[in-house]
């Protein structure tokens, strides 16, 4: 047992003697996590268009128009004078300037008299999207006024004729009858509607919690670092072979299994440090619950060690260190692509996500996401542990046999 710890301590010291690689391993999840925390827009308010309003009519109808526009969640109305509105729109201090002309109410109530009121909208050319939103919203309101005139024109003219004073009881009754007749004439369209909607209530399903962008990427970023560590630590066997220290170590009475176990233990220690830092950063930046931290860390340590065990025989099967590096890269980057490190499974095509969840790192990412954000079920966790652990154990035993019989003699 003492030889196991001595071998592990030796490899840890050698790794720490190369601080650039260690900084890369530990800095990768921190760098990506920091970038995601900046672009994470969950708490950011949606953009709103500032619309400067000049109400030259100042009547009940113009007030209704502005109230309808103000109900739009993307518009913010500010009442200004005409001179101030022109100055601010020229300075680019607003999205649009809307001028409601005098006589707007008269034109709305009595369109048959040939009166017209032209709404003037001046938009900011420096903005692209928000001015279009203002135009579309204003067009909807104007079309609503047009259809109201077409349907209830008679009642509106009666209202316009009685604006000098309160309407008489006869006028009120006549307007009510006329409005009722218009609604009755449209009953085939309105009652029932042209489109029937049937609501079928299904049994309530348990839905996954809504995750932010940073929370979705955190497990994949962490396993990206673990894969890089696994590839680097597995390639360490070639460095020792080139230096001749591997042959001397195998010349001792200790077994190759213990030597390889020491390297595995050293890799697990390194992965524990990186996973601890990454999960702590996730708890601080992405609101990961601290009570989930121990189980998530244990899972990262287990799967990280399994990845290292799986990467080791790939290096031993290569004919040279350069070939081993090329083979490792050819395996690691596709695993990152499929296993949820470059893109979360939620953003992948269904077939790609289904295949990626059964890769070694994909199994780790999927279950880590459950441990961090969801309900942890024993069966999926056990299946993933067996799916990663059994091949890793077989790969470790194969590597130990290969190490003494052939690899050290190269």
Residue, then its C-alpha position, 0 to 999 in steps of 0.5 A: x500500500x505504501x508503494x501505491x501512495x509513493x507512486x501517486x505522490x511522484x506523479x502528482x509532483x511531476x504534474x505540478x512541475x508543469x504549472x502551465x498544463x495544470x493552470x489550463x486544466x483548472x482554468x478552462x471551466x473557470x474561464x468558460x463559466x465566467x464568460x457564460x455568467x456575463x452572457x447569461x441573460x436570465x435576470x436581464x429585462x427585455x429591451x423596450x422602445x422609448x416612444x416620444x408622444x406629442x398629443x396635439x389633440x388632447x381628447x378622450x380618443x387620443x388618450x385611448x390611443x396612447x393607453x392602448x399603445x402603453x399596454x404593449x410590454x415592449x413600449x415605453x411612452x413619454x409625453x413631450x412637446x414637439x420641439x423637445x421630441x424633435x431634438x431628442x429624436x435627432x440626438x438619437x435619445x429615443x426609438x420613435x416620435x409619435x405626433x397625434x394631430x389636432x382633430x384626431x377625435x373628430x376624424x375617428x367619430x365622424x369618418x363619413x364627413x370626409x375628415x382625416x387625421x394623419x398620425x406622424x411617426x418618426x423613427x430612429x435610423x440608428x436602431x433596427x429592431x425596436x422601430x419595427x416593433x413600434x410601427x407594427x404595434x401602431x398599425x394594429x391599433x390603427x386597424x382596430x380603429x378602422x374596423x370599429x368605424x366600419x362596424x359601429x360607424x352609426x353609433x360613433x356618429x351619434x356620439x360625435x353629434x352629442x358631444x356638445x352635451x350629455x346624450x338624451x335617453x332616446x339617443x342612448x337607447x338608439x345607440x344601444x339598439x344599433x350596437x346590438x344589431x351590429x353584434x347580432x349580424x356578426x353572430x355567425x362569426x362571433x357566436x360561436x367563433x369560426x375556430x373551435x377550441x377543445x381543451x383536453x386535460x392530461x394527467x399532470x407530469x413532472x417537469x424538469x426545472x428551468x435551467x439557465x444557460x450557465x447551468x446547462x453548460x456547467x456539467x459539459x464544461x466540467x467533463x471537458x476538463x476531466x477529458x483533457x486531464x484523462x488524456x494528459x495523465x494517460x499520455x504520461x506513461x509515454x513520457x516515463x517510457x521515453x525517460x527510462x524510469x518506467x523500466x526501472x520501476x518495473x524492475x522492482x518487486x512491485x507489480x505493474x498493477x500497483x504502478x498503474x494504480x498509483x498513476x490512476x490515484x494521482x489522476x484522481x487527486x488532480x481531478x478532485x481538485x479541478x472538480x472541486x474548483x469548478x463546482x464551487x464556481x458553479x455554486x457561486x455563479x449559477x446558483x447551484x445548491x451547496x447541499x448537492x455539492x458532495x454527491x456531485x463531487x463524488x460522481x465527478x471523481x468516480x467518472x474522471x477516474x474511469x475516463x483515465x482508465x479508459x484512455x490509458x490502453x489507447x496510449x499503450x496501443x499506439x506505436x509512438x508518443x506522437x501517434x498516441x497524442x494523435x489517437x487521443x485527440x481523435x477520440x477526445x474531441x468527438x467524445x466532447x462533441x457527442x457527450x454534451x461538452x460543446x453543446x448541451x443535450x437540450x440543444x442537440x438533434x434528438x438522434x445525436x443527443x440519444x447517442x451522446x448520452x451513452x458515451x462514457x462522458x455523456x453518461x457522466x454529464x447526464x447523471x451530473x445534471x441530475x445530481x446538480x439540478x434534479x431528482x436523483x434516482x438510484x436506477x439511472x445512477x447505478x446503470x451509468x456507474x456500471x456502464x462507465x465502471x465495468x469497461x474502465x475496470x476491464x481497461x485498467x486490467x488490460x493496461x496493467x498486463x500490457x504494461x509489463x509484457x510489451x509496452x515497457x520493452x519498446 
